[in-house]
């Protein structure tokens, strides 16, 4: 009996060892922009005046250049498509959170009246959720290249399911999406040469944050800005998830680790309420001055200041309490110093108000971009 029992235990151990040693099943990937699924978007989520709307799941390029899934919505304008198809506006949304349930295609908060203004001008509107929102993994908030890839690949995916879309497209984004649009502008023609990229509009673009990172530490002062602790917790949670080789928890206070853990499951309004009264300094136990961390943050956050091959438009509210104007003014100065072709317009508005006030200027810019030879 004991011999049979020993044999059974040995067999179970061998089977377990074999199972552990076997390679894990891999999910087959496709080229960037290839579609894995599409379905009708619930009608209650359609932006006004759309005549059709779909949700698409597609492959993109995530952090570290690795394949990653993204989702997004495609909206078709009223009327007959012009020769060559509907010109495309690829929209990058602002911060919504890190959890899957925060994704715009899950909540239905898809830009509403603002995107309708573009739709009624005769543009198809495509709106990515970004990698990690409604798809596996933690959303890498403010990872500029990842977000930019999602914006570009959303155009590829939309054209795969809607043949009436043109190759011509522009990037448009606000806040987090403004960063996405700017980084997309720097890589669009090389990343997707089969498309006809025409230009970009970035509003309330978060920039130069990487230059403030060395100041991060327990003594970091409270800032007279809105939502900063939430945004920094999202940023650090995304970095922690995408760079497990960095011991980010070793730089966090116990409160900081708790905040980042909760940030992974809270949408923006919930996080703003939960983290009210907590400063950035309280999240940290020591200075973020490690060259490895600073390099990783720069790779995530930095917006290129040279190398653009199409014109772009930057709009900034001088009363913005989320993305302060001085940071954008430095970005603009660096771009101008490098001889880049762009238009900059300041507006007497706050973060969201800039979208409304900039609309006439942005509309003219996009029209001219599509008319350019």
C-alpha positions as YAML, in Angstrom:
chain: A
units: angstrom
residues:
- id: 1
  name: UNK
  ca: [0.00, 0.00, 0.00]
- id: 2
  name: UNK
  ca: [2.80, 2.39, 0.94]
- id: 3
  name: UNK
  ca: [4.58, 1.65, -2.32]
- id: 4
  name: UNK
  ca: [1.45, 2.46, -4.32]
- id: 5
  name: UNK
  ca: [0.96, 5.69, -2.32]
- id: 6
  name: UNK
  ca: [4.59, 6.71, -2.89]
- id: 7
  name: UNK
  ca: [4.24, 6.00, -6.61]
- id: 8
  name: UNK
  ca: [1.07, 8.09, -6.78]
- id: 9
  name: UNK
  ca: [2.76, 11.00, -5.00]
- id: 10
  name: UNK
  ca: [5.79, 10.76, -7.28]
- id: 11
  name: UNK
  ca: [3.54, 10.69, -10.37]
- id: 12
  name: UNK
  ca: [1.62, 13.77, -9.15]
- id: 13
  name: UNK
  ca: [4.91, 15.59, -8.51]
- id: 14
  name: UNK
  ca: [6.18, 14.76, -11.99]
- id: 15
  name: UNK
  ca: [2.92, 15.93, -13.61]
- id: 16
  name: UNK
  ca: [3.01, 19.16, -11.62]
- id: 17
  name: UNK
  ca: [6.65, 19.77, -12.54]
- id: 18
  name: UNK
  ca: [5.89, 19.12, -16.19]
- id: 19
  name: UNK
  ca: [2.95, 21.52, -16.11]
- id: 20
  name: UNK
  ca: [5.05, 24.22, -14.50]
- id: 21
  name: UNK
  ca: [7.85, 23.73, -16.97]
- id: 22
  name: UNK
  ca: [5.58, 23.81, -20.04]
- id: 23
  name: UNK
  ca: [5.51, 27.13, -21.82]
- id: 24
  name: UNK
  ca: [2.39, 29.20, -21.21]
- id: 25
  name: UNK
  ca: [-0.04, 29.47, -24.07]
- id: 26
  name: UNK
  ca: [0.50, 32.69, -25.96]
- id: 27
  name: UNK
  ca: [-2.17, 34.87, -27.47]
- id: 28
  name: UNK
  ca: [-1.48, 35.26, -31.19]
- id: 29
  name: UNK
  ca: [-0.72, 38.85, -32.10]
- id: 30
  name: UNK
  ca: [-1.27, 40.71, -35.31]
- id: 31
  name: UNK
  ca: [0.34, 43.73, -36.95]
- id: 32
  name: UNK
  ca: [-0.44, 47.16, -35.46]
- id: 33
  name: UNK
  ca: [-3.96, 48.22, -36.39]
- id: 34
  name: UNK
  ca: [-5.20, 44.70, -37.13]
- id: 35
  name: UNK
  ca: [-8.71, 44.09, -35.81]
- id: 36
  name: UNK
  ca: [-9.56, 41.22, -33.46]
- id: 37
  name: UNK
  ca: [-13.22, 42.09, -32.87]
- id: 38
  name: UNK
  ca: [-15.84, 44.70, -33.71]
- id: 39
  name: UNK
  ca: [-19.43, 45.30, -32.72]
- id: 40
  name: UNK
  ca: [-22.08, 47.98, -32.77]
- id: 41
  name: UNK
  ca: [-21.65, 50.64, -30.09]
- id: 42
  name: UNK
  ca: [-24.80, 50.87, -27.92]
- id: 43
  name: UNK
  ca: [-26.91, 53.65, -29.41]
- id: 44
  name: UNK
  ca: [-27.12, 55.50, -26.10]
- id: 45
  name: UNK
  ca: [-23.32, 56.05, -26.36]
- id: 46
  name: UNK
  ca: [-23.36, 57.55, -29.85]
- id: 47
  name: UNK
  ca: [-22.21, 61.14, -30.11]
- id: 48
  name: UNK
  ca: [-25.02, 63.37, -31.46]
- id: 49
  name: UNK
  ca: [-25.53, 63.36, -35.25]
- id: 50
  name: UNK
  ca: [-23.56, 60.16, -35.86]
- id: 51
  name: UNK
  ca: [-25.32, 57.87, -38.35]
- id: 52
  name: UNK
  ca: [-23.37, 54.78, -37.33]
- id: 53
  name: UNK
  ca: [-20.98, 53.85, -34.51]
- id: 54
  name: UNK
  ca: [-18.90, 50.77, -33.76]
- id: 55
  name: UNK
  ca: [-16.51, 49.51, -31.09]
- id: 56
  name: UNK
  ca: [-13.34, 47.89, -32.35]
- id: 57
  name: UNK
  ca: [-10.61, 45.90, -30.59]
- id: 58
  name: UNK
  ca: [-7.25, 46.08, -32.31]
- id: 59
  name: UNK
  ca: [-3.56, 45.44, -31.90]
- id: 60
  name: UNK
  ca: [-1.25, 48.33, -31.15]
- id: 61
  name: UNK
  ca: [2.25, 48.90, -29.76]
- id: 62
  name: UNK
  ca: [2.38, 49.31, -26.00]
- id: 63
  name: UNK
  ca: [5.09, 50.19, -23.47]
- id: 64
  name: UNK
  ca: [8.55, 49.02, -24.40]
- id: 65
  name: UNK
  ca: [7.49, 48.43, -28.01]
- id: 66
  name: UNK
  ca: [5.56, 45.29, -27.04]
- id: 67
  name: UNK
  ca: [2.32, 44.29, -28.82]
- id: 68
  name: UNK
  ca: [-0.76, 45.29, -26.83]
- id: 69
  name: UNK
  ca: [-4.50, 45.40, -27.38]
- id: 70
  name: UNK
  ca: [-6.54, 48.57, -27.47]
- id: 71
  name: UNK
  ca: [-10.18, 49.40, -28.05]
- id: 72
  name: UNK
  ca: [-11.96, 52.42, -29.45]
- id: 73
  name: UNK
  ca: [-15.05, 53.80, -31.16]
- id: 74
  name: UNK
  ca: [-15.71, 54.76, -34.79]
- id: 75
  name: UNK
  ca: [-18.33, 57.42, -35.62]
- id: 76
  name: UNK
  ca: [-19.63, 58.07, -39.14]
- id: 77
  name: UNK
  ca: [-20.97, 61.52, -40.09]
- id: 78
  name: UNK
  ca: [-24.25, 62.12, -41.91]
- id: 79
  name: UNK
  ca: [-24.41, 62.38, -45.70]
- id: 80
  name: UNK
  ca: [-22.50, 60.80, -48.56]
- id: 81
  name: UNK
  ca: [-18.77, 60.18, -48.25]
- id: 82
  name: UNK
  ca: [-16.72, 62.49, -50.52]
- id: 83
  name: UNK
  ca: [-14.46, 61.09, -53.24]
- id: 84
  name: UNK
  ca: [-11.60, 59.30, -51.52]
- id: 85
  name: UNK
  ca: [-13.66, 58.69, -48.39]
- id: 86
  name: UNK
  ca: [-14.38, 60.51, -45.14]
- id: 87
  name: UNK
  ca: [-11.32, 62.38, -43.80]
- id: 88
  name: UNK
  ca: [-10.56, 61.09, -40.30]
- id: 89
  name: UNK
  ca: [-10.07, 62.88, -36.98]
- id: 90
  name: UNK
  ca: [-8.42, 60.57, -34.44]
- id: 91
  name: UNK
  ca: [-9.35, 61.77, -30.94]
- id: 92
  name: UNK
  ca: [-7.25, 61.29, -27.80]
- id: 93
  name: UNK
  ca: [-9.25, 61.71, -24.59]
- id: 94
  name: UNK
  ca: [-8.14, 63.22, -21.29]
- id: 95
  name: UNK
  ca: [-7.54, 61.30, -18.06]
- id: 96
  name: UNK
  ca: [-10.39, 59.00, -17.05]
- id: 97
  name: UNK
  ca: [-8.62, 56.49, -14.79]
- id: 98
  name: UNK
  ca: [-6.74, 53.21, -15.05]
- id: 99
  name: UNK
  ca: [-9.46, 50.60, -14.58]
- id: 100
  name: UNK
  ca: [-11.21, 48.93, -17.50]
- id: 101
  name: UNK
  ca: [-14.58, 50.31, -16.42]
- id: 102
  name: UNK
  ca: [-13.21, 53.85, -16.86]
- id: 103
  name: UNK
  ca: [-12.72, 53.41, -20.62]
- id: 104
  name: UNK
  ca: [-14.84, 55.83, -22.68]
- id: 105
  name: UNK
  ca: [-16.38, 52.98, -24.69]
- id: 106
  name: UNK
  ca: [-17.43, 51.40, -21.36]
- id: 107
  name: UNK
  ca: [-18.83, 54.58, -19.78]
- id: 108
  name: UNK
  ca: [-20.19, 56.22, -22.92]
- id: 109
  name: UNK
  ca: [-18.38, 59.47, -22.08]
- id: 110
  name: UNK
  ca: [-17.00, 59.92, -25.58]
- id: 111
  name: UNK
  ca: [-16.61, 63.66, -26.10]
- id: 112
  name: UNK
  ca: [-20.27, 64.52, -26.69]
- id: 113
  name: UNK
  ca: [-20.90, 67.91, -28.19]
- id: 114
  name: UNK
  ca: [-17.25, 68.68, -28.82]
- id: 115
  name: UNK
  ca: [-16.76, 65.69, -31.10]
- id: 116
  name: UNK
  ca: [-20.13, 66.39, -32.72]
- id: 117
  name: UNK
  ca: [-18.73, 69.69, -33.96]
- id: 118
  name: UNK
  ca: [-16.08, 67.75, -35.87]
- id: 119
  name: UNK
  ca: [-18.53, 65.14, -37.09]
- id: 120
  name: UNK
  ca: [-20.90, 67.74, -38.56]
- id: 121
  name: UNK
  ca: [-18.03, 69.34, -40.48]
- id: 122
  name: UNK
  ca: [-17.73, 66.16, -42.51]
- id: 123
  name: UNK
  ca: [-15.08, 64.22, -40.61]
- id: 124
  name: UNK
  ca: [-15.31, 60.66, -39.41]
- id: 125
  name: UNK
  ca: [-14.28, 60.60, -35.74]
- id: 126
  name: UNK
  ca: [-12.34, 57.68, -34.28]
- id: 127
  name: UNK
  ca: [-11.67, 57.63, -30.54]
- id: 128
  name: UNK
  ca: [-9.22, 55.24, -28.91]
- id: 129
  name: UNK
  ca: [-9.54, 54.10, -25.30]
- id: 130
  name: UNK
  ca: [-5.71, 53.61, -25.20]
- id: 131
  name: UNK
  ca: [-3.87, 50.41, -24.33]
- id: 132
  name: UNK
  ca: [-4.90, 48.90, -20.99]
- id: 133
  name: UNK
  ca: [-8.37, 50.45, -20.79]
- id: 134
  name: UNK
  ca: [-10.85, 47.63, -21.54]
- id: 135
  name: UNK
  ca: [-7.88, 45.45, -22.49]
- id: 136
  name: UNK
  ca: [-5.37, 43.38, -20.45]
- id: 137
  name: UNK
  ca: [-2.86, 45.11, -18.20]
- id: 138
  name: UNK
  ca: [-2.70, 48.37, -16.27]
- id: 139
  name: UNK
  ca: [-3.20, 51.44, -18.46]
- id: 140
  name: UNK
  ca: [0.21, 53.18, -18.80]
- id: 141
  name: UNK
  ca: [-1.03, 56.72, -18.12]
- id: 142
  name: UNK
  ca: [1.07, 59.41, -19.86]
- id: 143
  name: UNK
  ca: [3.25, 56.88, -21.63]
- id: 144
  name: UNK
  ca: [3.39, 59.13, -24.67]
- id: 145
  name: UNK
  ca: [4.54, 56.63, -27.28]
- id: 146
  name: UNK
  ca: [2.05, 53.98, -26.18]
- id: 147
  name: UNK
  ca: [-0.81, 56.49, -26.33]
- id: 148
  name: UNK
  ca: [0.40, 57.83, -29.68]
- id: 149
  name: UNK
  ca: [0.48, 54.33, -31.13]
- id: 150
  name: UNK
  ca: [-3.10, 53.78, -29.97]
- id: 151
  name: UNK
  ca: [-4.15, 57.01, -31.72]
- id: 152
  name: UNK
  ca: [-2.46, 56.03, -35.00]
- id: 153
  name: UNK
  ca: [-3.52, 52.39, -34.95]
- id: 154
  name: UNK
  ca: [-7.10, 53.44, -34.24]
- id: 155
  name: UNK
  ca: [-7.14, 54.94, -37.74]
- id: 156
  name: UNK
  ca: [-5.82, 51.72, -39.24]
- id: 157
  name: UNK
  ca: [-8.40, 49.64, -37.35]
- id: 158
  name: UNK
  ca: [-11.29, 51.96, -38.26]
- id: 159
  name: UNK
  ca: [-10.40, 51.79, -41.96]
- id: 160
  name: UNK
  ca: [-10.34, 48.00, -41.74]
- id: 161
  name: UNK
  ca: [-14.00, 47.87, -40.71]
- id: 162
  name: UNK
  ca: [-15.32, 50.99, -42.51]
- id: 163
  name: UNK
  ca: [-14.20, 51.06, -46.16]
- id: 164
  name: UNK
  ca: [-15.60, 54.59, -46.65]
- id: 165
  name: UNK
  ca: [-12.83, 56.16, -44.53]
- id: 166
  name: UNK
  ca: [-10.04, 58.08, -46.24]
- id: 167
  name: UNK
  ca: [-6.30, 57.56, -45.82]
- id: 168
  name: UNK
  ca: [-6.12, 61.23, -44.80]
- id: 169
  name: UNK
  ca: [-6.22, 61.87, -41.09]
- id: 170
  name: UNK
  ca: [-5.29, 64.26, -38.29]
- id: 171
  name: UNK
  ca: [-4.65, 63.71, -34.58]
- id: 172
  name: UNK
  ca: [-6.66, 65.72, -32.07]
- id: 173
  name: UNK
  ca: [-6.42, 65.51, -28.29]
- id: 174
  name: UNK
  ca: [-6.92, 67.31, -25.02]
- id: 175
  name: UNK
  ca: [-4.91, 66.96, -21.78]
- id: 176
  name: UNK
  ca: [-3.61, 63.36, -21.73]
- id: 177
  name: UNK
  ca: [-4.89, 63.19, -25.30]
- id: 178
  name: UNK
  ca: [-2.99, 66.38, -26.12]
- id: 179
  name: UNK
  ca: [0.23, 64.60, -25.20]
- id: 180
  name: UNK
  ca: [-0.89, 61.60, -27.27]
- id: 181
  name: UNK
  ca: [-1.60, 63.84, -30.27]
- id: 182
  name: UNK
  ca: [1.77, 65.58, -30.02]
- id: 183
  name: UNK
  ca: [3.75, 62.35, -29.77]
- id: 184
  name: UNK
  ca: [1.65, 60.87, -32.57]
- id: 185
  name: UNK
  ca: [2.60, 63.92, -34.65]
- id: 186
  name: UNK
  ca: [6.27, 63.10, -34.17]
- id: 187
  name: UNK
  ca: [6.03, 59.49, -35.38]
- id: 188
  name: UNK
  ca: [2.90, 59.18, -37.53]
- id: 189
  name: UNK
  ca: [4.45, 59.13, -41.00]
- id: 190
  name: UNK
  ca: [7.22, 56.67, -40.09]
- id: 191
  name: UNK
  ca: [4.99, 54.42, -37.96]
- id: 192
  name: UNK
  ca: [2.12, 54.24, -40.46]
- id: 193
  name: UNK
  ca: [3.47, 55.23, -43.89]
- id: 194
  name: UNK
  ca: [0.48, 53.71, -45.69]
- id: 195
  name: UNK
  ca: [-1.75, 56.42, -44.17]
- id: 196
  name: UNK
  ca: [-1.77, 60.09, -45.17]
- id: 197
  name: UNK
  ca: [-1.12, 61.94, -41.91]
- id: 198
  name: UNK
  ca: [-1.86, 65.68, -42.23]
- id: 199
  name: UNK
  ca: [-1.26, 67.33, -38.84]
- id: 200
  name: UNK
  ca: [-2.23, 67.47, -35.17]
- id: 201
  name: UNK
  ca: [-4.05, 69.58, -32.61]
- id: 202
  name: UNK
  ca: [-2.91, 69.36, -28.98]
- id: 203
  name: UNK
  ca: [-4.86, 71.22, -26.28]
- id: 204
  name: UNK
  ca: [-3.79, 71.53, -22.63]
- id: 205
  name: UNK
  ca: [-0.76, 69.37, -23.38]
- id: 206
  name: UNK
  ca: [1.01, 68.09, -20.23]
- id: 207
  name: UNK
  ca: [4.71, 68.66, -20.89]
- id: 208
  name: UNK
  ca: [8.03, 69.07, -19.10]
- id: 209
  name: UNK
  ca: [6.83, 66.98, -16.16]
- id: 210
  name: UNK
  ca: [9.95, 64.86, -16.55]
- id: 211
  name: UNK
  ca: [12.03, 67.94, -15.72]
- id: 212
  name: UNK
  ca: [10.27, 68.21, -12.35]
- id: 213
  name: UNK
  ca: [10.74, 64.53, -11.46]
- id: 214
  name: UNK
  ca: [14.11, 65.00, -9.66]
- id: 215
  name: UNK
  ca: [12.30, 67.28, -7.21]
- id: 216
  name: UNK
  ca: [9.91, 64.49, -6.24]
- id: 217
  name: UNK
  ca: [10.32, 63.40, -2.64]
- id: 218
  name: UNK
  ca: [8.77, 63.59, 0.83]
- id: 219
  name: UNK
  ca: [9.33, 67.35, 0.93]
- id: 220
  name: UNK
  ca: [7.62, 68.09, -2.38]
- id: 221
  name: UNK
  ca: [5.46, 71.18, -1.78]
- id: 222
  name: UNK
  ca: [1.70, 71.26, -2.23]
- id: 223
  name: UNK
  ca: [0.77, 72.78, -5.57]
- id: 224
  name: UNK
  ca: [-2.15, 75.17, -6.22]
- id: 225
  name: UNK
  ca: [-3.38, 72.91, -9.03]
- id: 226
  name: UNK
  ca: [-6.33, 70.58, -9.59]
- id: 227
  name: UNK
  ca: [-6.05, 66.79, -9.52]
- id: 228
  name: UNK
  ca: [-2.28, 66.65, -9.26]
- id: 229
  name: UNK
  ca: [-2.13, 63.82, -6.69]
- id: 230
  name: UNK
  ca: [-4.52, 61.73, -8.78]
- id: 231
  name: UNK
  ca: [-2.52, 62.26, -11.96]
- id: 232
  name: UNK
  ca: [0.80, 61.49, -10.28]
- id: 233
  name: UNK
  ca: [-0.64, 58.35, -8.68]
- id: 234
  name: UNK
  ca: [-1.88, 57.21, -12.10]
- id: 235
  name: UNK
  ca: [1.52, 57.95, -13.63]
- id: 236
  name: UNK
  ca: [3.42, 56.05, -10.94]
- id: 237
  name: UNK
  ca: [0.97, 53.12, -10.98]
- id: 238
  name: UNK
  ca: [1.43, 52.81, -14.73]
- id: 239
  name: UNK
  ca: [5.21, 52.97, -14.39]
- id: 240
  name: UNK
  ca: [5.15, 50.37, -11.63]
- id: 241
  name: UNK
  ca: [3.13, 47.99, -13.79]
- id: 242
  name: UNK
  ca: [5.11, 48.41, -17.00]
- id: 243
  name: UNK
  ca: [8.58, 48.50, -15.43]
- id: 244
  name: UNK
  ca: [8.65, 45.71, -12.85]
- id: 245
  name: UNK
  ca: [12.44, 45.83, -13.03]
- id: 246
  name: UNK
  ca: [12.28, 49.13, -11.11]
- id: 247
  name: UNK
  ca: [11.57, 48.79, -7.39]
- id: 248
  name: UNK
  ca: [9.16, 51.69, -7.37]
- id: 249
  name: UNK
  ca: [7.51, 50.54, -4.14]
- id: 250
  name: UNK
  ca: [10.85, 51.16, -2.45]
- id: 251
  name: UNK
  ca: [10.36, 54.88, -3.12]
- id: 252
  name: UNK
  ca: [6.78, 54.98, -1.82]
- id: 253
  name: UNK
  ca: [5.53, 55.56, 1.69]
- id: 254
  name: UNK
  ca: [3.00, 53.07, 3.10]
- id: 255
  name: UNK
  ca: [0.32, 55.62, 2.23]
- id: 256
  name: UNK
  ca: [1.78, 55.94, -1.26]
- id: 257
  name: UNK
  ca: [1.59, 52.19, -1.86]
- id: 258
  name: UNK
  ca: [-2.00, 52.19, -0.65]
- id: 259
  name: UNK
  ca: [-2.89, 55.12, -2.94]
- id: 260
  name: UNK
  ca: [-1.31, 53.50, -6.00]
- id: 261
  name: UNK
  ca: [-3.07, 50.20, -5.29]
- id: 262
  name: UNK
  ca: [-6.41, 52.01, -5.07]
- id: 263
  name: UNK
  ca: [-5.64, 54.18, -8.11]
- id: 264
  name: UNK
  ca: [-5.60, 51.07, -10.28]
- id: 265
  name: UNK
  ca: [-9.33, 50.55, -9.67]
- id: 266
  name: UNK
  ca: [-10.70, 54.10, -9.34]
- id: 267
  name: UNK
  ca: [-11.95, 56.33, -12.15]
- id: 268
  name: UNK
  ca: [-10.95, 59.98, -11.99]
- id: 269
  name: UNK
  ca: [-13.88, 61.45, -10.03]
- id: 270
  name: UNK
  ca: [-13.73, 58.63, -7.47]
- id: 271
  name: UNK
  ca: [-9.98, 59.02, -7.12]
- id: 272
  name: UNK
  ca: [-10.25, 62.79, -6.74]
- id: 273
  name: UNK
  ca: [-12.62, 62.30, -3.82]
- id: 274
  name: UNK
  ca: [-10.65, 59.44, -2.25]
- id: 275
  name: UNK
  ca: [-7.28, 61.24, -2.45]
- id: 276
  name: UNK
  ca: [-8.48, 64.70, -1.47]
- id: 277
  name: UNK
  ca: [-6.08, 66.26, 1.03]
- id: 278
  name: UNK
  ca: [-3.19, 63.91, 0.18]
- id: 279
  name: UNK
  ca: [-0.13, 65.66, -1.23]
- id: 280
  name: UNK
  ca: [2.41, 64.28, -3.68]
- id: 281
  name: UNK
  ca: [5.08, 64.43, -0.96]
- id: 282
  name: UNK
  ca: [3.03, 62.11, 1.24]
- id: 283
  name: UNK
  ca: [3.16, 59.43, -1.45]
- id: 284
  name: UNK
  ca: [6.95, 59.24, -1.38]
- id: 285
  name: UNK
  ca: [9.42, 57.94, 1.21]
- id: 286
  name: UNK
  ca: [12.57, 59.15, -0.53]
- id: 287
  name: UNK
  ca: [13.74, 61.26, -3.43]
- id: 288
  name: UNK
  ca: [13.05, 60.14, -7.00]
- id: 289
  name: UNK
  ca: [16.62, 60.86, -8.02]
- id: 290
  name: UNK
  ca: [17.69, 57.41, -9.18]
- id: 291
  name: UNK
  ca: [18.99, 57.70, -12.78]
- id: 292
  name: UNK
  ca: [17.06, 54.57, -13.77]
- id: 293
  name: UNK
  ca: [13.75, 56.02, -12.57]
- id: 294
  name: UNK
  ca: [14.46, 59.42, -14.09]
- id: 295
  name: UNK
  ca: [15.32, 57.78, -17.41]
- id: 296
  name: UNK
  ca: [12.12, 55.73, -17.34]
- id: 297
  name: UNK
  ca: [10.02, 58.80, -16.56]
- id: 298
  name: UNK
  ca: [11.68, 60.77, -19.34]
- id: 299
  name: UNK
  ca: [10.99, 57.96, -21.79]
- id: 300
  name: UNK
  ca: [7.31, 58.00, -20.77]
- id: 301
  name: UNK
  ca: [6.66, 61.69, -20.50]
- id: 302
  name: UNK
  ca: [8.91, 63.57, -22.87]
- id: 303
  name: UNK
  ca: [7.34, 65.28, -25.88]
- id: 304
  name: UNK
  ca: [9.78, 65.59, -28.80]
- id: 305
  name: UNK
  ca: [10.79, 69.18, -29.58]
- id: 306
  name: UNK
  ca: [12.21, 68.47, -33.04]
- id: 307
  name: UNK
  ca: [11.68, 66.16, -35.99]
- id: 308
  name: UNK
  ca: [8.06, 66.93, -36.94]
- id: 309
  name: UNK
  ca: [7.30, 66.60, -40.66]
- id: 310
  name: UNK
  ca: [3.80, 68.10, -40.66]
- id: 311
  name: UNK
  ca: [2.43, 71.31, -39.10]
- id: 312
  name: UNK
  ca: [0.62, 71.16, -35.78]
- id: 313
  name: UNK
  ca: [-1.47, 73.38, -33.50]
- id: 314
  name: UNK
  ca: [-0.99, 73.89, -29.75]
- id: 315
  name: UNK
  ca: [-3.69, 75.55, -27.62]
- id: 316
  name: UNK
  ca: [-3.22, 76.50, -23.96]
- id: 317
  name: UNK
  ca: [-5.48, 78.11, -21.39]
- id: 318
  name: UNK
  ca: [-3.67, 80.82, -19.45]
- id: 319
  name: UNK
  ca: [-5.97, 80.07, -16.48]
- id: 320
  name: UNK
  ca: [-5.39, 76.32, -16.64]
- id: 321
  name: UNK
  ca: [-5.12, 74.82, -13.11]
- id: 322
  name: UNK
  ca: [-4.47, 71.28, -14.35]
- id: 323
  name: UNK
  ca: [-1.74, 71.88, -16.93]
- id: 324
  name: UNK
  ca: [-0.11, 75.19, -15.95]
- id: 325
  name: UNK
  ca: [0.73, 77.53, -18.79]
- id: 326
  name: UNK
  ca: [4.45, 78.00, -17.90]
- id: 327
  name: UNK
  ca: [5.16, 74.34, -18.73]
- id: 328
  name: UNK
  ca: [3.50, 74.73, -22.13]
- id: 329
  name: UNK
  ca: [5.34, 77.99, -22.78]
- id: 330
  name: UNK
  ca: [8.65, 76.16, -22.30]
- id: 331
  name: UNK
  ca: [7.51, 73.48, -24.75]
- id: 332
  name: UNK
  ca: [6.54, 76.17, -27.26]
- id: 333
  name: UNK
  ca: [9.87, 77.97, -26.82]
- id: 334
  name: UNK
  ca: [11.81, 74.75, -27.39]
- id: 335
  name: UNK
  ca: [9.78, 73.93, -30.51]
- id: 336
  name: UNK
  ca: [10.25, 77.44, -31.90]
- id: 337
  name: UNK
  ca: [13.96, 77.35, -31.14]
- id: 338
  name: UNK
  ca: [14.25, 74.22, -33.25]
- id: 339
  name: UNK
  ca: [12.44, 75.81, -36.19]
- id: 340
  name: UNK
  ca: [9.37, 73.56, -36.08]
- id: 341
  name: UNK
  ca: [6.27, 74.56, -38.11]
- id: 342
  name: UNK
  ca: [3.38, 75.05, -35.71]
- id: 343
  name: UNK
  ca: [0.70, 77.42, -34.52]
- id: 344
  name: UNK
  ca: [0.38, 78.39, -30.87]
- id: 345
  name: UNK
  ca: [-2.69, 80.09, -29.42]
- id: 346
  name: UNK
  ca: [-3.24, 81.05, -25.75]
- id: 347
  name: UNK
  ca: [-6.82, 81.43, -24.51]
- id: 348
  name: UNK
  ca: [-8.34, 83.19, -21.46]
- id: 349
  name: UNK
  ca: [-9.71, 79.91, -20.14]
- id: 350
  name: UNK
  ca: [-9.12, 77.00, -17.83]
- id: 351
  name: UNK
  ca: [-8.35, 73.40, -18.74]
- id: 352
  name: UNK
  ca: [-11.67, 72.35, -20.28]
- id: 353
  name: UNK
  ca: [-12.67, 75.82, -21.42]
- id: 354
  name: UNK
  ca: [-9.73, 75.85, -23.82]
- id: 355
  name: UNK
  ca: [-11.46, 73.19, -25.91]
- id: 356
  name: UNK
  ca: [-14.44, 75.48, -26.56]
- id: 357
  name: UNK
  ca: [-12.50, 78.69, -27.14]
- id: 358
  name: UNK
  ca: [-9.96, 77.05, -29.43]
- id: 359
  name: UNK
  ca: [-12.53, 75.37, -31.64]
- id: 360
  name: UNK
  ca: [-12.70, 78.06, -34.37]
- id: 361
  name: UNK
  ca: [-8.91, 78.23, -34.66]
- id: 362
  name: UNK
  ca: [-8.51, 74.45, -34.54]
- id: 363
  name: UNK
  ca: [-11.26, 74.05, -37.14]
- id: 364
  name: UNK
  ca: [-9.46, 76.38, -39.55]
- id: 365
  name: UNK
  ca: [-6.16, 74.60, -38.94]
- id: 366
  name: UNK
  ca: [-7.62, 71.13, -39.62]
- id: 367
  name: UNK
  ca: [-9.45, 72.32, -42.74]
- id: 368
  name: UNK
  ca: [-6.24, 73.73, -44.17]
- id: 369
  name: UNK
  ca: [-4.32, 70.58, -43.22]
- id: 370
  name: UNK
  ca: [-6.71, 68.42, -45.23]
- id: 371
  name: UNK
  ca: [-6.62, 70.83, -48.20]
- id: 372
  name: UNK
  ca: [-2.82, 70.93, -48.33]
- id: 373
  name: UNK
  ca: [-1.29, 69.11, -51.32]
...
